[in-house]
Amino acid sequence: MSTRLFGEPVRRREDGRLLTGRGRYLDDLGAGALAAAFVRSPHAHARIRDIDVSAALDVDGLVAVYTWEDLPERVARPLPLLIPHPALTHGRTAHPLARDVVRHVGEPVVMVVAADRYLAEDACALIEVDYEVLKPVAGLEEAAHGAHLVHDDVPGNVGAHLVQEVPSASGAGAREAVAAAPHRLAFRLDIERSASMPLEGRGVYARWDGTDLRVYSSTQTSTSVRMAVAAALGLPLPHVEVIAPDVGGGFGVKIVHPWPEEILVPWAAMLLGREVKWTEDRREHFVSSAHERGQVQHVEVGFDDEGRVLGLDVTILHDHGAYTPYGIIVPIITSTQLLGPYRIGAYRVEFSSIYTNTVQVTPYRGAGRPQGVFCMERTMDKIARHLGRDRTEVRRVNLIEPHEFPYDQGMTFQDGRPLIYDSGDYPEMLRMVKELIGWDDFERRPGRGIGIACYVEGTGVGPYEGGHVMVTSDGRVHVSTGLTSQGQGHETVFAQVAATELGVPIDRVSVVTGDTRRFGYAVGTFASRAAVMSGNAIALACRKVRAKALRIAADALEADPADLEIVDGLVRVAGTPSAGIPLSTVAVLANPLRYAFDDEAVKATQFAGAASPDRPPVAEGDEPGLEGRDYYSPIRSTFAAGMHAAIVETDPLTAEVRIVRYVVVHDCGRLINPMIVEGQIHGGVAQGVGGALYERMVYDRHGQLVNASFMDFLMPYATEIPMVETAHLETPSPLNPLGIKGAGEAGVIPVSAVVASAVEDAEGIPIDRMPISPSELFELRNRHPAR
């Protein structure tokens, strides 16, 4: 079997189409559809007293106006709480259109449908909503104080509270271990809100033919949207199709489902008997999609003279905004992935997930890991500074050693399964990153610093993904999987897997993702899981196809299947290249025919003489055709890891921070395509730089988002992103057939911690809050003049 494609830097096959304007995104579809628009709340917290739509009724081209009271019972219900958890004692979700109370600026109140978007917006502007403004709860600590409530029936604004504790080997608890340690530190850390900002916002387009509903959505999980829409609209699942066309970025915000619009637009299409479409504008994305990151962390740590952590006690306040549709996955990930690649003596983590009158919080690339890594890596740096030791040496004495794998951290991960690291070599990674950045030879001078951060990332989260592979009579291989693609290179990577497993040229392989007509059961694209989950499912499906192809070819060649191989699309006797048949012919023979439709088909007809008269044309338990379907369902997540280092320079006058060098060492198991992995890492680092130095969502005390545009929400340009130097370590995972781990979120996870470490080194000032702006660094200089 050819293996030359697995591990090769094959150029992305989808780029030619996307870069030449031949992509088909949501707004490219439905040119003649009616357009939907929404009246959204201008208040963070208010009671709806009355809605007057009368002035809007005179707008030419208006088709319909809907408020919550117009919705049927199934549609009017609160949206589902997707991931329940025992600790989420007061989970709350929004209604598709606000009922009685709005709880954040941007919450949808009225839906308008018109002949086009301009007319729909005109009608929205004429609708008058009478609000009784209520006291908003905007700050995390104000919300935790509980003097004012976001939801009247949620005491103290606490949606969830969870404690996990792992004692030391001697049985001591974390607080006991901290108290007994030779050295102790206590401090506070802050991470502010940010958001993913994909190039393409959300969007939905639906059409109804009286029996079947087809929905196009810019989503990361078409199969789950399908099930949510079917449930909300009371339709049998086989009568609902959901298709993710080309999707211009997701980064987590599009894994949430169903969004209100994913229910309301299809419902309106059914009710009106017309195609209906809605595409999100940028202002809507700022105030009505999802944010992430915001946390306050209180840390107490005890350690010995070498810097070994003997006890770690962390208390986290997590801001989950006005609603919890995605449960408490983000703080669970923060609290568990905080441990990183380290062996901690005793660990206790407690978090409270708090309601505020702000946009809801759901996963954004990294999904709680950047906050956890910031906490642990700042802790490591503070220990080193307290002891006067090199920061890398403190990390080294705490690292899990290669012989200790699998390593059980004693906690429960986001998938409800044990937090057990499957493989890795963390000391070697530390050596590699120090060598790559030149750590030991770095020359310090005022305004120039070096930083480092380490992380472990749980990838390949279950429960499953599937793959279907079909070889047609022209020798082409058609691959489909249910998860979606938002630019990760799935079309290329999955083709590499299939081509390698089946021994065919990659240009004979086509890949379809995110279309429930082709594959109806899937979970979605998130948590660095696509390659691990669908890659392995496709490999398993290919192995079924390969086994069947060898069996059929063996009959035709009168050979033993064990003696056959597939090379460049030819099934042949190993060592005898001349004795073989094309895979296309095998596909023909796999489908016994009564009728010949071309010259090749003649070989599979009933009088061709190829089949034994003593056996049925299709054997019991077999199926016609050369195709296979399989699923991969892991026992638990697999854990990638990495270490980043950076050199920064800070301007003595303006306090601007410039990243001079940035290096990454990463381990995601076996590499399917090193070039695509590097692209993922580079893109992640770019987002991480944004989160470290530029991007933040700023709310005032009234719950107003004061920087809801790209004039004020700063994203880095290419000029702000350093060249990223990478090196790879491959420790194959023993948990899946391909030995791979995920890589999609790796680049973003430790960047804030790296930059904080480097700026602190350059300035001699503690950096305990991210992102950090020049004005904030300037203020810190004034507060620490003797640095």
URMOMO-V254832 format. One line per field, one symbol per residue. ss: DSSP state (A for helix, B for strand, O for the rest). phi: phi as a letter, one per 20 degrees, with the letter a starting at -180 (. if undefined). psi: psi as a letter, one per 40 degrees, with the letter a starting at -180 (. if undefined). Layout:
# URMOMO-V254832
ss=???
phi=???
psi=???
This chain:
# URMOMO-V254832
ss=OOOOOOOOOOOOOOAAAAAOOOOOBAAAOOOOOBBBBBBBOOOOOBBBBBBBOAAAAAOOOBBBBBOAAAOOAAAAOBOOOOOOOOOOOOOOOOBOOOOOBBOOOOOBBBBBBBOOAAAAAAAAAAOBBBBBBOOOOOOAAAAAAOOOOOOOOOAAABBBBBBBBBOOOOOOOAAAAAAAOOBBBBBBBBBOOBOOOOOOOOBBBBBBOOOOBBBBBOOOOAAAAAAAAAAAAOOOAAABBBBOOBOOOOOOOOOOOOOAAAAAAAAAAAAAOOOBBBBOOAAAAAAAOOBBOOBBBBBBBBBOOOOOBBBBBBBBBBBOOOOOOOOOAAAAAAAAAOOOOBOOOOBBBBBBBBOOOOOOBOOOOOOOAAAAAAAAAAAAAAAAAAAOOOAAAAAAAABOOAAAOOBBBBBBOOOOOBBBBOOOOAAAAAAAAAAAAOAAAOOOBOOBBBBBBBBBBBBOOOOOBBBBBBBOOOOOBBBBBOOOOOOOOAAAAAAAAAAAAAOOOAAABBBBBOBOOOOOOOOOOOOOOAAAAAAAAAAAAAAAAAAAAAAAAAAAAOOOAAABBBBOOBBBBOOBBBBBBBAAAAAAAOOOBOOOOOOOAAAABOOOOOOOOOOOOOOOOOOOOBBBBBBBOOOOOBBBBBBBBBBBBBOOOOOOBBBBBBBBBBBOBOOOOAAAAAAAAAAAAAAAAAAAAOOOOOBOOOOOBOOOOOOOOOOOOAAAOOOBBBBBOOOOOOOOOOOBOOOOOAAAAOAAAAAAAAAAAAAOOOOOBBOOOAAAAAAAAAAOOOO
phi=.fcfefneeffffefgffedmefcegffemfeffddbcedfedfbaeeeacddgfffeffnfdaccdgfeefgffffgffefcfbgfefcfcceegcgdmcdcagoffdcddcbfbfffffffgfeeddedefdfeddeffffffnfcdfdgddfmmefbbbccbcffgenffffffffeffcbccadcccefbbflfgdffabccbcdncdddcdbecebffffgfffgffemdfgfecdccefgdencmofeefaefgffeffffffffemcfccccfeffgffdcecdangbdcdcccdbefenffebcccdcddedmebcfdmdgffffgfefgfledeefbcccccdddececggdcgcholnfgfffgffffffffffffemdffffffgfdffegfeffdeemcdefemdfedfeaqbfgfffffffffemgfdfeebgncbccbbcbccfcmffeabcbcccdefenedddcbffdccofnggefffffffffemcfffeddcccmcffebecadqdalldfffefgfffffffffffffffffffffelcegfedbdclndebfgncgfeacfffffffffcgcededbfffgfdefdfneeffecfgdfgndcfndbbcbcdcefafddfbacdbbdccdffdemfdceecbccdccdmfefbgfffffffffffffffgfeccebeddefemefeceaffceedfegfeeffdecbcdddgfeecgemdcfcfdgfefefgffffffffffdmdfddccfddgffffffffecfef
psi=hheedheighihdeddddeeeeigideeifdeiihiihhiheidhihhdihhedddeehhehdihhideeiidddeiiiihdgiidegdfhhiiidihhdhieihehhdihhhididddddddddehhhhihhihihdiddddddediidhdegheehdihhhhhhiideeiiddddddeidiiihiiihhiiaidfidhaiihhiiheddihhhhhgiegdddddddddddefihdeehhhhhahhgiceddeehiiiddedddddddddefihiihhhidddddeebiaadhihhhhhiiiadeehhdhhhhhhhhheadifdeafddddddddeddafihhdihhhhihhhhigiiihihihdgeddddddddddddddddddefihddddddeeihideeiihheeihaeeeiighhdiigdddddddddddefddehhiihehiiiiiiihhhifhadiiiihhhhieeeihhhiidiihfeefddddddddddddefiideehihhifheddhehidihiffedddcdddddddddddddddddddddddefihdeeiihhfehhihhegdegiiidddddddeghidhheadddddeideeediheeiidhiheiiiigiihiihhidiiihiiihiiihihhhddeeihhhdihihhihfahhdhdddddddddddddddddddedhihhiaeeehheffieddhhiiiddehihhhiiihhhiheeidefiiiededdddedddddddddddddfhhhehiihidddddddddegdf.
